[in-house]
Amino acid sequence: MLSMKNKTVLATGAAGFIGANLVLKLLREHAPVRVIGMDNMSDYYDVSLKEYRLAQIDDAAVMDPENKWIFIRGSIADKEAVDSVFSEYQPDIVVNLAAQAGVRYSILNPDAYIESNLIGFYNILEACRHSYDGGKKGVEHLVYASSSSVYGGNTKVPFSVEDQVDNPVSLYAATKKSNELLAHAYAKLYNIPSTGLRFFTVYGPAGRPDMAYFGFTNKLIKGETIQIFNYGNCKRDFTYVDDIVEGVARVMAKPPEKATGGDGLPIPPYALYNIGNSHPENLLDFVDILQEELVRAGVLEKDYHFEAHKELVPMQPGDVPITFADTSALERDFGFKPSTTLREGLRRFAQWYKEFYKV
């Protein structure tokens, strides 16, 4: 196990939902630590949310003078910028959370996915590779975000990392599967300890507005109709953001071991894990819980007529009927299993929403 103390951690996507929460955890629980955050501050969604997250990080950073927090505005698709960060700060651990997310948006703007998820990730891998040049210690562990989307239309549940995932149903899923393949190749060729994490429907306060729980809330506030896909017959393995970052932090500290095979070449120090709640929720039940918690928090009025604002619609292209994480490997290797209930997580979101938007 690696200790985070006195380590230099590069976190890409540091102003993003998961990235910002991870940086906060490192600063609050693993001092002294030096965290280099990198983010292009994309306007894919409201940039004020990213600025809010960065402000939280700034506040946390000054609480402990032993910590060091440095933010760099830049894109991982900019090879020169990535190489400059690696050259100047020489990170011990790299957590690549920068990516263009979203299944449906990949149909509208595929260029963004190729640029960030493929070219950007390639730049990170190359920088990790060259961190060993000249006999330097180099990167001790590369941790990167994959997605439950890679399971595509798999019907066997729960989804296991041992399952075949060769039939993506969206460009987003295809780019994430590509990340796993690239990381495996670099682990084999250059002996870079790498761990991929397949996240399952992450939610929580200050999350992404394009996610259902956030988008539904925005529409209900305005009196608009929310669309529930596949006529409500979808199930999602909702995972609260604190559970996600706890899993990421534990994985960061335990890189796959390096070993040599019978051919004298490295056995790839490579691992892959699901991080999910292992408890799929029906979308109609999810909407009911969300409504109840929005009323409880005072975001919506008690007599709000929910049924008048629901519309059951067919499945969207790129969508899947169910996501369900098998987290047995995570439990076995790290003694951790996400456990925050959907109601508890949505309650925290509703309370945050009321305060942030001053409803």
Secondary structure, DSSP 8 states (H G I E B T S, - for coil): ----TT-EEEEETTTSHHHHHHHHHHHHHS-S-EEEEEE---TTS-HHHHHHHHHHHHHHHHT-TT-EEEEEE--TT-HHHHHHHHHHH--SEEEE------TTHHHH-HHHHIIIIIIIHHHHHHHHHHTTGGG----SEEEEEEEGGGGTT--SSSB-TTS-----SSHHHHHHHHHHHHHHHHHHHH---EEEEEE--EE-TT--TTSHHHHHHHHHHTT--EEEGGGG--EE--EEHHHHHHHHHHHHT-----EE-TTSSEE--EEEEEE--S--EEHHHHHHHHHHHHHHTTSS-TT--GGGGEEE----TT--SB--B--HHHHHHHS------HHHHHHHHHHHHHHHTT-
